[in-house]
């Protein structure tokens, strides 16, 4: 736990000082903002898949619901920003709860297929429902007036991400977290210990969807434009790759994976197909040599150093 706290503290300091490091460059702040939003989504998916053992390969649909909820509440109803943000999370959580109800009877590849269908259906619905979503034309959303620049909204996004990280870590330390892990290890054993498997699996989807809906709301405001194409199946697969690359059942691993797979497209965008090649190679190598993800490298080095220091103190 001490390792996790230090990692989160280091990441927090780095994110808060980042605009100073890049000279308040609009481009670099934009890329960092996207990374933070994807990190929230990756942590939410890891909560469901890594800790809960529930496979989801259509998570971009929840991001889309959060983003479009914010856009519709802003443009159609004129609701203020401070109300749109939590409402987007709540509405997405309700959808997650409804998706979780039939999903409790599924597992493994059956659940993966069900979430795949959900992930494919939502963008198509938004594409066809032109009167509400704008269809192909999409929707333009202005940043809230209380944020005078991209940098100020970046800091707000960072604070929201840190709050969500704190909430998830505390959730995992409590009864919810223990129940999630018990279900992942064995549903039969979890039931024998008195865990209501159906209820907790539904709550997993709902909680994960809530945080992803918040990320979707931030995405809509940060980017300023959304369309169904922004939430296609590629996004779901990339976020799934983030948690596999960074480390399943690891919050800091989710952040690391989100960082790497947000940066790679920015660096390799000049070479067509290069991003997919690098991402695929990184995933294969990680699965073969670091099945616990890249974060296991940092944890291993930390534990090894701690053990060596303990041995030296004993010898001294």
NUTI-166114 format. One record per residue (C-alpha): x, y, z; residue in one letter. Coordinates in Angstrom, 3 decimals, padded with zeros to 6 digits. Layout:
! residues N
(node (X; Y; Z); 'A') ...
END
This chain:
! residues 316
(node (000.000; 000.000; 000.000); 'X') (node (002.907; 002.353; 000.738); 'X') (node (004.237; 001.783; -002.791); 'X') (node (000.843; 002.723; -004.279); 'X') (node (000.630; 005.887; -002.205); 'X') (node (004.085; 007.022; -003.271); 'X') (node (003.325; 006.256; -006.915); 'X') (node (000.057; 008.226; -006.781); 'X') (node (001.804; 011.106; -004.967); 'X') (node (004.540; 011.207; -007.620); 'X') (node (001.959; 011.172; -010.441); 'X') (node (-000.057; 013.929; -008.730); 'X') (node (002.965; 016.224; -008.361); 'X') (node (003.979; 015.564; -011.973); 'X') (node (000.495; 016.333; -013.340); 'X') (node (000.097; 019.517; -011.306); 'X') (node (003.524; 020.773; -012.375); 'X') (node (003.203; 019.631; -015.989); 'X') (node (001.976; 022.940; -017.528); 'X') (node (005.062; 024.666; -016.114); 'X') (node (007.341; 021.994; -017.592); 'X') (node (005.910; 022.470; -021.119); 'X') (node (005.697; 026.247; -020.936); 'X') (node (001.882; 026.222; -020.954); 'X') (node (001.900; 024.929; -024.540); 'X') (node (-001.700; 024.454; -025.764); 'X') (node (-000.821; 021.307; -027.717); 'X') (node (000.974; 019.550; -024.861); 'X') (node (-001.743; 020.527; -022.388); 'X') (node (-004.358; 019.140; -024.796); 'X') (node (-002.499; 015.806; -025.041); 'X') (node (-002.109; 015.652; -021.249); 'X') (node (-005.819; 016.385; -020.821); 'X') (node (-006.690; 013.473; -023.097); 'X') (node (-004.327; 011.241; -021.139); 'X') (node (-006.034; 012.158; -017.852); 'X') (node (-009.493; 011.440; -019.286); 'X') (node (-008.347; 008.081; -020.657); 'X') (node (-006.687; 007.327; -017.312); 'X') (node (-010.053; 007.805; -015.554); 'X') (node (-011.660; 005.474; -018.078); 'X') (node (-008.851; 002.913; -017.722); 'X') (node (-009.140; 002.922; -013.912); 'X') (node (-012.902; 002.454; -014.228); 'X') (node (-012.478; -000.481; -016.596); 'X') (node (-009.774; -002.008; -014.393); 'X') (node (-012.162; -001.808; -011.450); 'X') (node (-014.616; -003.909; -013.442); 'X') (node (-012.241; -006.247; -015.296); 'X') (node (-009.018; -006.352; -013.299); 'X') (node (-010.479; -006.390; -009.793); 'X') (node (-013.955; -007.767; -010.539); 'X') (node (-013.089; -010.246; -013.278); 'X') (node (-015.931; -009.020; -015.537); 'X') (node (-014.730; -008.668; -019.129); 'X') (node (-015.969; -005.582; -020.972); 'X') (node (-014.906; -004.741; -024.515); 'X') (node (-017.537; -002.087; -025.167); 'X') (node (-016.619; 000.450; -022.501); 'X') (node (-016.446; 003.349; -024.968); 'X') (node (-020.255; 003.218; -025.021); 'X') (node (-020.302; 004.482; -021.414); 'X') (node (-017.884; 007.257; -022.385); 'X') (node (-020.261; 008.185; -025.228); 'X') (node (-023.295; 008.255; -022.920); 'X') (node (-021.504; 010.559; -020.483); 'X') (node (-020.322; 012.869; -023.275); 'X') (node (-023.681; 013.070; -025.049); 'X') (node (-025.555; 013.522; -021.768); 'X') (node (-023.418; 016.568; -021.038); 'X') (node (-023.858; 017.925; -024.566); 'X') (node (-027.634; 017.465; -024.558); 'X') (node (-028.097; 018.892; -021.060); 'X') (node (-025.966; 021.887; -022.045); 'X') (node (-027.329; 022.604; -025.523); 'X') (node (-030.947; 021.453; -025.253); 'X') (node (-031.787; 022.219; -021.620); 'X') (node (-029.222; 024.910; -020.809); 'X') (node (-028.204; 023.333; -017.510); 'X') (node (-025.037; 024.673; -015.837); 'X') (node (-021.704; 022.886; -015.891); 'X') (node (-021.620; 022.082; -012.172); 'X') (node (-024.893; 020.166; -012.565); 'X') (node (-024.110; 018.506; -015.897); 'X') (node (-020.939; 016.808; -014.658); 'X') (node (-022.501; 014.719; -011.852); 'X') (node (-025.706; 014.123; -013.827); 'X') (node (-023.691; 012.636; -016.684); 'X') (node (-022.117; 010.204; -014.232); 'X') (node (-025.457; 009.319; -012.627); 'X') (node (-027.264; 008.736; -015.941); 'X') (node (-024.387; 006.619; -017.221); 'X') (node (-024.427; 004.658; -013.939); 'X') (node (-028.141; 003.934; -014.420); 'X') (node (-027.410; 002.586; -017.906); 'X') (node (-024.549; 000.550; -016.428); 'X') (node (-026.911; -000.868; -013.823); 'X') (node (-029.400; -001.870; -016.547); 'X') (node (-026.599; -003.491; -018.556); 'X') (node (-025.371; -005.259; -015.432); 'X') (node (-028.746; -006.888; -014.731); 'X') (node (-028.621; -009.369; -017.647); 'X') (node (-024.832; -009.518; -017.482); 'X') (node (-024.881; -011.165; -014.041); 'X') (node (-025.892; -014.422; -015.709); 'X') (node (-022.983; -014.271; -018.136); 'X') (node (-019.257; -014.769; -017.752); 'X') (node (-016.123; -015.197; -019.834); 'X') (node (-016.496; -014.896; -023.589); 'X') (node (-020.313; -014.753; -023.328); 'X') (node (-020.042; -011.554; -021.287); 'X') (node (-017.404; -010.223; -023.702); 'X') (node (-019.790; -010.744; -026.646); 'X') (node (-022.649; -009.042; -024.770); 'X') (node (-020.524; -005.972; -023.973); 'X') (node (-019.227; -005.968; -027.547); 'X') (node (-022.816; -005.765; -028.823); 'X') (node (-023.519; -002.916; -026.388); 'X') (node (-020.393; -001.073; -027.507); 'X') (node (-021.379; -001.390; -031.167); 'X') (node (-025.030; -000.468; -030.635); 'X') (node (-024.635; 002.834; -028.754); 'X') (node (-022.668; 004.727; -031.482); 'X') (node (-025.144; 003.473; -034.096); 'X') (node (-028.090; 004.728; -032.029); 'X') (node (-026.417; 008.115; -031.669); 'X') (node (-025.720; 008.176; -035.377); 'X') (node (-029.354; 007.538; -036.303); 'X') (node (-030.939; 009.768; -033.626); 'X') (node (-030.011; 012.962; -035.488); 'X') (node (-032.622; 015.187; -033.863); 'X') (node (-031.034; 014.683; -030.442); 'X') (node (-027.387; 013.855; -031.144); 'X') (node (-026.705; 015.657; -034.417); 'X') (node (-025.856; 012.397; -036.189); 'X') (node (-022.798; 012.640; -038.447); 'X') (node (-022.572; 016.399; -037.831); 'X') (node (-022.018; 015.855; -034.105); 'X') (node (-022.384; 018.476; -031.386); 'X') (node (-020.205; 021.449; -030.406); 'X') (node (-019.837; 022.241; -026.699); 'X') (node (-018.121; 025.297; -025.287); 'X') (node (-016.012; 025.123; -022.162); 'X') (node (-017.692; 026.479; -019.021); 'X') (node (-017.291; 030.251; -018.719); 'X') (node (-015.644; 029.970; -015.302); 'X') (node (-012.556; 028.439; -016.965); 'X') (node (-010.669; 031.197; -018.735); 'X') (node (-008.203; 028.952; -020.571); 'X') (node (-007.329; 025.360; -021.506); 'X') (node (-004.820; 025.344; -018.658); 'X') (node (-007.432; 026.161; -016.012); 'X') (node (-009.716; 023.400; -017.310); 'X') (node (-006.714; 021.040; -017.396); 'X') (node (-006.159; 021.685; -013.691); 'X') (node (-009.842; 021.074; -012.993); 'X') (node (-009.707; 017.782; -014.923); 'X') (node (-006.591; 016.785; -012.978); 'X') (node (-008.295; 017.476; -009.634); 'X') (node (-011.361; 015.434; -010.671); 'X') (node (-009.070; 012.566; -011.744); 'X') (node (-007.240; 012.633; -008.400); 'X') (node (-010.554; 012.594; -006.502); 'X') (node (-011.753; 009.619; -008.570); 'X') (node (-008.437; 007.830; -007.950); 'X') (node (-008.833; 008.390; -004.210); 'X') (node (-012.439; 007.141; -004.312); 'X') (node (-011.510; 003.980; -006.220); 'X') (node (-008.587; 003.186; -003.907); 'X') (node (-010.793; 003.597; -000.837); 'X') (node (-013.545; 001.551; -002.468); 'X') (node (-011.096; -001.283; -003.061); 'X') (node (-009.915; -001.212; 000.550); 'X') (node (-013.440; -001.708; 001.869); 'X') (node (-016.073; -004.432; 001.692); 'X') (node (-016.868; -003.638; -001.936); 'X') (node (-013.282; -004.238; -003.013); 'X') (node (-013.010; -007.503; -001.094); 'X') (node (-016.303; -008.686; -002.591); 'X') (node (-015.152; -007.776; -006.114); 'X') (node (-011.915; -009.730; -005.735); 'X') (node (-013.733; -012.701; -004.178); 'X') (node (-016.095; -012.841; -007.171); 'X') (node (-013.146; -012.630; -009.561); 'X') (node (-011.386; -015.542; -007.887); 'X') (node (-014.451; -017.791; -007.578); 'X') (node (-018.134; -016.920; -007.723); 'X') (node (-019.068; -020.178; -005.984); 'X') (node (-016.662; -019.529; -003.118); 'X') (node (-017.863; -015.916; -002.868); 'X') (node (-021.468; -017.071; -002.570); 'X') (node (-020.444; -019.594; 000.084); 'X') (node (-018.944; -016.716; 002.089); 'X') (node (-022.229; -014.819; 001.926); 'X') (node (-021.454; -012.444; -000.945); 'X') (node (-024.505; -011.533; -003.034); 'X') (node (-022.821; -012.182; -006.390); 'X') (node (-025.674; -010.864; -008.556); 'X') (node (-025.906; -007.602; -006.615); 'X') (node (-022.170; -006.960; -006.561); 'X') (node (-021.696; -007.768; -010.257); 'X') (node (-024.448; -005.293; -011.100); 'X') (node (-022.860; -002.694; -008.820); 'X') (node (-019.509; -003.251; -010.533); 'X') (node (-021.002; -002.228; -013.869); 'X') (node (-022.834; 000.703; -012.305); 'X') (node (-019.822; 002.115; -010.429); 'X') (node (-017.493; 001.616; -013.390); 'X') (node (-020.047; 003.284; -015.682); 'X') (node (-020.417; 006.226; -013.270); 'X') (node (-016.719; 007.092; -013.358); 'X') (node (-016.567; 006.541; -017.121); 'X') (node (-019.570; 008.850; -017.534); 'X') (node (-017.669; 011.555; -015.633); 'X') (node (-014.742; 010.995; -018.007); 'X') (node (-017.137; 011.343; -020.956); 'X') (node (-018.445; 014.639; -019.610); 'X') (node (-014.910; 015.973; -019.185); 'X') (node (-014.078; 014.765; -022.711); 'X') (node (-017.020; 016.681; -024.204); 'X') (node (-015.983; 019.924; -022.511); 'X') (node (-012.262; 019.468; -023.072); 'X') (node (-012.388; 018.583; -026.787); 'X') (node (-015.353; 020.830; -027.552); 'X') (node (-016.868; 018.566; -030.189); 'X') (node (-018.281; 015.043; -030.114); 'X') (node (-019.585; 012.699; -032.793); 'X') (node (-020.444; 008.966; -032.832); 'X') (node (-017.111; 008.247; -034.528); 'X') (node (-015.272; 009.397; -031.378); 'X') (node (-016.627; 006.396; -029.460); 'X') (node (-016.130; 003.515; -031.867); 'X') (node (-014.912; 000.040; -030.993); 'X') (node (-011.275; 001.076; -031.415); 'X') (node (-011.543; 003.237; -028.292); 'X') (node (-012.885; 000.316; -026.251); 'X') (node (-010.066; -001.932; -027.441); 'X') (node (-007.413; 000.727; -026.796); 'X') (node (-008.637; 001.254; -023.213); 'X') (node (-008.677; -002.512; -022.687); 'X') (node (-005.100; -002.588; -024.021); 'X') (node (-004.188; 000.159; -021.527); 'X') (node (-005.063; -001.955; -018.500); 'X') (node (-003.427; -005.083; -019.931); 'X') (node (-000.258; -003.173; -020.789); 'X') (node (-000.098; -001.229; -017.523); 'X') (node (-001.291; -004.027; -015.277); 'X') (node (-004.594; -005.697; -014.471); 'X') (node (-005.882; -005.102; -010.936); 'X') (node (-003.563; -002.104; -010.568); 'X') (node (-004.707; 001.520; -010.400); 'X') (node (-001.228; 002.900; -011.059); 'X') (node (-000.914; 000.339; -013.856); 'X') (node (-004.058; 001.802; -015.441); 'X') (node (-002.504; 005.278; -015.344); 'X') (node (000.780; 004.002; -016.807); 'X') (node (-001.003; 002.154; -019.620); 'X') (node (-003.138; 005.223; -020.395); 'X') (node (-000.012; 007.382; -020.561); 'X') (node (001.819; 005.066; -022.960); 'X') (node (-001.104; 004.491; -025.326); 'X') (node (-001.990; 008.192; -025.381); 'X') (node (001.581; 009.226; -026.213); 'X') (node (002.298; 006.581; -028.888); 'X') (node (-000.276; 007.907; -031.426); 'X') (node (001.038; 011.468; -030.943); 'X') (node (004.602; 010.360; -031.670); 'X') (node (003.848; 007.906; -034.481); 'X') (node (001.034; 009.738; -036.296); 'X') (node (003.357; 010.622; -039.190); 'X') (node (003.722; 006.961; -040.098); 'X') (node (000.461; 005.261; -041.175); 'X') (node (-000.153; 001.986; -039.351); 'X') (node (002.875; 002.467; -037.108); 'X') (node (000.743; 003.128; -034.022); 'X') (node (-001.089; -000.195; -034.358); 'X') (node (002.195; -002.037; -034.945); 'X') (node (003.866; -000.579; -031.858); 'X') (node (000.786; -001.115; -029.693); 'X') (node (000.421; -004.728; -030.836); 'X') (node (004.114; -005.472; -030.281); 'X') (node (004.021; -003.880; -026.815); 'X') (node (000.995; -005.959; -025.824); 'X') (node (002.498; -009.225; -027.063); 'X') (node (005.800; -008.621; -025.277); 'X') (node (004.021; -007.581; -022.081); 'X') (node (001.782; -010.652; -022.049); 'X') (node (004.765; -012.947; -022.724); 'X') (node (007.313; -011.486; -020.324); 'X') (node (005.340; -009.316; -017.878); 'X') (node (001.920; -010.917; -017.409); 'X') (node (001.234; -008.577; -014.476); 'X') (node (001.844; -005.533; -016.665); 'X') (node (004.586; -002.918; -016.881); 'X') (node (003.805; -001.675; -013.376); 'X') (node (005.221; -004.952; -012.021); 'X') (node (008.690; -003.718; -013.074); 'X') (node (008.444; -000.706; -010.763); 'X') (node (006.926; -002.711; -007.916); 'X') (node (009.607; -005.402; -008.242); 'X') (node (012.454; -002.881; -008.182); 'X') (node (010.924; -001.108; -005.185); 'X') (node (010.469; -004.328; -003.205); 'X') (node (013.963; -005.518; -004.136); 'X') (node (015.522; -002.253; -002.988); 'X') (node (013.505; -002.363; 000.240); 'X') (node (014.667; -005.942; 000.898); 'X') (node (018.311; -005.009; 000.248); 'X') (node (018.094; -002.018; 002.601); 'X') (node (016.543; -004.229; 005.284); 'X') (node (019.341; -006.778; 004.907); 'X') (node (021.991; -004.043; 005.169); 'X') (node (020.405; -002.656; 008.317); 'X') (node (020.359; -006.131; 009.869); 'X') (node (024.000; -006.694; 008.938); 'X') (node (024.924; -003.291; 010.341); 'X') 
END
